[in-house]
Amino acid sequence: MTAAVPASAGGGNGAARAQALMSIGEVLGLLRSDFPDITISKLRFLETEGLVEPQRTSSGYRKYSRDDVARLRFILAAQRDQYLPLRVIREQLSEGAHLTQVRPTLVAVGDDHRPEAVAEPVDERLRRQELCHRAGITEALLADLERHGLVTARAGEWFDGDALAVAEVAGQLAEYGVEPRHLRAYRVAADREAGLYAQLVAPLMRQQDPTARARAAEAMRELTVLSQRLHVALLRSGLNDALGG
């Protein structure tokens, strides 16, 4: 249960403790330079998930300590940079990872918990030539990827971070002789998964609870990581069968 903060505290130590505590608005101000998308709803959601436990004043206002802010930074970095689900982040927090200022630990494919997670793409707006340069592919390969529906230019003929990721992987696979036409099945399977998971998450998005959108984002993150784990296991099994492993 979250402890209440006394309205006043006697002695210098009590005053120092009071000064060290921050309001939710002050915490947002500290975090926004590194995490521009952070919101009050997100902070409340992380509290309901038990990942951070701010103290409360007698009037019910949240007060965050320096340790709370360190936990929040660790959580937000783990979600943004490593795409880790909350269950894995909770385990790392329980081990004190946020106290040592280390990066969130990626979880290996063979682990009982999660596969290595793919980081969320940076918000990009790339023209054709820039995309080809960044991904290390030719204009011809980009055109072939578009023809098979693997990447699509957005309005104004620009490409986003996901298109860059697809182009980079396609370029590396091309070195093994894998062509965009071979990758069409990935697009079809991904579209089917997206449709299925959208149906699962849609009820959360329709809720009026201010933390619903944060819960929906976490559900999508969790489903994406689980899909990665399933795909890796099925692919590995199929290769072992094909090659007699």
N, C-alpha and C positions, 0 to 999 in steps of 0.2 A: 504493500500500500504506500502511496506517495506521501512523504512526510510534509507536514505544514511548516511554513516558515513563520516564526514569531513576528508580530508586528514591530516589536522593538527588542533589542537584546542588550543586556547590560555589559559594560566593559568594552575594552578595545577590541578583543577578539570577536565579539558579537558584531561590532560595527564593520570589522574587516570582512567577516563572512557575508554580511548583507551587501557590502560593496562588490564582492566577488560574484554575486548572483546577478543574472541578466534576465530581462524580460524577453518575451517571444519576439517582439519587434527588434530588440537589440541583437538577438541571435540571427534573425533574418538578415540584418544589415551586415553582420560579420561573414555570413555564408554566401551572400549573393555575388560577391566578386568572383568566387570560384564555382558557384553553382547558381547560375542566373535563373534557372527554372524553379528554384525552391519556393514553396508557398507555406502559409500557415497551415493549410489543410494537410500538406505533406508531413509537417512536423507533428501534427496531431495524430496522423495515421501511424507514424513510427512509434509514438507513445502508446497507442492502443495495441500495437504489436509487441509491446514490452521491450523494445530495443533501447529506449531512453526513458528515464523516469524523473522528469523535472519536479522540484519541490513545489508546493502550493502555499500561497499566503493565506491568512485567515479569511480573506475575501475571495479566494479561489483562483487567483492569478498564478500562472505558471512562472517559476523562477528557475533558470538554468545555471548550472555550475560550469566551471571550465572542463571538468570531466565529461559532462553532458555534451558540450560543444565538440570535444575531441571525438566522442562516439558518433555524433552526427556527421562530422567530416569523414570519418572512416566509412560509415554506412553509405553516404552519398558517393564517395569515390569508388567504393566497391561496386555499386550499381552502375555508375557511369562508365568506369574504365574497364571493369572486368565482367560486367553483366551478371553478377552473382545474385542468386535468389536469397531471400531473407533468412531462410533456415541455415544456409552456409555462413552468412554474415553473423548470425546470432552465435554460432559455434565459435567463430573467430573472436568475437567480442568477449565471450566467456573465458577465452584464453588470454585476454588482456592485450590483444593485438593493437588496439587503438592507443594504448599507453606507450608503446614503443615507437609509434609513428612509422611502422613498416607498411608497405603496400599490402592490400588484401591479397591473400594467397589463392592462386588458381588451383582448382581441384582436378586431379588427374582423371583420365577416362576410366582407369581401373579402380578408382576409389569407390567405396560403397555409397557415396553421397551424390557426387555430381561430376560431369565431364568438364574439361577445360572450356571455359565460357568465352564466347565471342563478344568483344566490346561493342557497344552501340556506336554506329557511325557518326562522325562529326557532321554537323549541318553544313552541307556543301552546295554550291551552285557553280557547276563547271560547264564550260563550253566544250564542244567536240574535241578541239585540238588539245585543250588543257587536260581533258579526261584521258585521251590517248597517251599524252606525255606522262601523266601521273601513274597510269596503270601499266605503262610500258607495252602498249599494244599498237597495232597499225589501224589506220582509218578503215581498211578493208575488214579487219576482224570486228571492229565496232559495228560496222554496217551489218555484218553477218549476225552478231549478237542481237541487234535490233530486229532483223528479219525473222529470227526465231523466238522473239518475244522475251528475251532474257534481260534486256535493258530497254528502258523507254525514256525518251526525252520529255521533260516536263514543259509546261507552258513557257513559251519564250525560248524553246530549244536549249534548255540547260539540263544538266544531269545532277542527281543528288548523291549523297554519300553511299547509299546502297548500290547505286549503279556503279560507282567507283569500285566497291568491294567485289561485285560480280565481275567487272572487267579485269581486275587484278587476278582473280582466281582463274578466269577463263584464259587469260594470257599464259599463266603458269601451266595450266592443263594442256594448252596448245603445244607446249614443248614436248609433251608425251604423245602427241598425235590425236588428242581429243578435240573434236571440232564442235562449234556451237550446235550443230544438228544433233550431236550425241547428248547434249545437255538439255534438250527440250523437255525430257521426262522430269527433270528437276523442277522446271517451271510449273508443269502440270501438277506435280505432287505438292509443291509449295502452295499453289492456289487452292487446292483441296484442303490442305491443313489450315490455311488462313480462314477459309469459309467455316470450317468446323469450329475453330477456336473463337472466331468472332461470335458465333452463336452462344458459346459458353460464357463469354465476357460481357455480351450485350446487356444482360439483366443488371450487372453491376453499374454499367454506364448510365442506366436509366434511373438509378436510385437518387433520392434527394439528399442523402447523407453527404456532407461536405468532404468526407474522406473516401467516398466511393470511387472517384476517379483515380486516386492513389492506389486503392486496392485493385482496381482493374488493371492499372499499369503493372503492378506486382504480379498479378495473375498471368498477364501476357508474357512477362519476363520468365516466369516459372515454366509456362507451357513451351516457350521457345527453347529453354535449356533442356527440358525433358525430350523435346523433339530431336535435339542434337544427340542426346544420349541414345535414343532409340535408333536413329539413323546410323550412328557409328557402330553400334552393336550388330545391327542387321547387315551392314556392309562388311564388317569383319567376318561375320559368320558365313556370308555368301562367298567371300574370297577364300576362306578356309576350305569350304566345300568344293569350289571350282579348282583349287590348286592342290587339293588333297592334303591340306594342313591339319 
